Amino acid sequence: MSRGIRARIDRSALTHNLRHAKQSAPKSRVMAVVKANGYGHGLVEVAQSLSEADAFAVEDTGEAITLRRAGIEQHIVLLSGFHDVDELDAIARWRLSPVIHDHWQMEALRGENLTETLSVWVKIDSGMQRIGFFPRDAPRVLQALESLSNVRIDGVMSHLANADDLASPATRRQCRVFQEAVAGCSYPRSLANSPGVLGWPATHMEWIRPGMMLYGCSPLRDNTEADLGLRPAMTLESRIIAIKDAPAGAAIGYGGTWRCSATTQVGVLACGYGDGYPRHVPNGTPVWVNDRLGRILGRVSMDLTAIDLSGHDGVRVGDWVELWGGNVAASLVAAYTGTIPYELVCRLGNRVPRIYEP
Ligand SMILES: Cc1ncc(COP(=O)(O)O)c(C=O)c1O
């Protein structure tokens, strides 16, 4: 039996958003990023809904093998590559493509006697100072990989650090650094994440790597989902399990951070931080109750959250309330919470059932 919380996943929204990515970068192939359990939406179901993608990208070998076992046939790229040489056998056997980003991985490949061809991507750090070879090392690294038998280079990639901010000069700089670093080779290039796809055409190149936009959350700081033509794929909903009239002066929840100035009809939802709804949402964070905006009252607890039902006539125990989705964007809740929608959807708890809708 459900506790009264669910995440409805709209498969048609995923397909719509993928097509939107393709239309935004019509000359590029699409590597759909489905890591972190499909950004919390469900790894296999998301990949199946995104069957028009040319490739998938995940973080670790386990997720990649899960996709293969589910019958996913596209290329699967491991964005952080292999973490241990012991993984290489499985990687080759399951036809996965690790990203090679560090010299220790080069050493490991040199020392391995690969019996099957391993296809790899090479990552260049164009300015983020995260993973990737320095641009000056790119020619040497590519040459070294080319000299290894049974290693095939599928492409070169880099990652953008500031593309969500259309006013930032960093993206143009990263784009230039990356292009110069790989100018001497003819491998397919990949730079654009979702903000790159939607905001920076020069980053499109041969492969785009959208994640967040596929799930229908705005990846651009100053644009809403609606501005960008994206459809939210996830609607997080919880049921009202109790309604009460709190008297004037009553303090609601742990710490009593909300005090009622008048008698207030309070609804209690079967949802809390144990489900991944953030504990630190402030008083007044919006929810959607029976076709109208409502608001959170007091602190979110592990399993329960109070909302203000004043002025919401006809609301009953058992009614569903949207915490984020088509009416209250995850990016709006994220803004109230001081985070990004990526974190909200990725942290949605395992105990929240995902309901897949066509
Ligand atoms: C290497 C890499 N490429 C692409 C993406 C997708 O980014 P976004 O979700 O902003 O589209 C990510 C996400 O973190 C990433 O780490």
The ligand as an SDF file (V2000), in Angstrom:
LIG
                    3D

 16 16  0  0  0  0  0  0  0  0999 V2000
   29.7380   15.2160  -18.2810 C   0  0  0  0  0  0  0  0  0  0  0  0
   28.3070   15.6210  -18.3350 C   0  0  0  0  0  0  0  0  0  0  0  0
   27.7140   15.8060  -19.5090 N   0  0  0  0  0  0  0  0  0  0  0  0
   26.4170   16.1680  -19.5960 C   0  0  0  0  0  0  0  0  0  0  0  0
   25.6540   16.3730  -18.4800 C   0  0  0  0  0  0  0  0  0  0  0  0
   24.2230   16.8110  -18.6090 C   0  0  0  0  0  0  0  0  0  0  0  0
   24.0530   18.1010  -18.0840 O   0  0  0  0  0  0  0  0  0  0  0  0
   22.6200   18.7810  -18.0380 P   0  0  0  0  0  0  0  0  0  0  0  0
   21.7990   17.9710  -17.1000 O   0  0  0  0  0  0  0  0  0  0  0  0
   22.8790   20.1530  -17.5420 O   0  0  0  0  0  0  0  0  0  0  0  0
   22.1120   18.7310  -19.4140 O   0  0  0  0  0  0  0  0  0  0  0  0
   26.2280   16.1930  -17.2210 C   0  0  0  0  0  0  0  0  0  0  0  0
   25.4420   16.4200  -16.0150 C   0  0  0  0  0  0  0  0  0  0  0  0
   25.8550   16.6910  -14.9500 O   0  0  0  0  0  0  0  0  0  0  0  0
   27.5940   15.8050  -17.1410 C   0  0  0  0  0  0  0  0  0  0  0  0
   28.2060   15.6190  -15.9640 O   0  0  0  0  0  0  0  0  0  0  0  0
  1  2  1  0
  2  3  1  0
  2 15  2  0
  3  4  2  0
  4  5  1  0
  5  6  1  0
  5 12  2  0
  6  7  1  0
  7  8  1  0
  8  9  2  0
  8 10  1  0
  8 11  1  0
 12 13  1  0
 12 15  1  0
 13 14  2  0
 15 16  1  0
M  END
$$$$
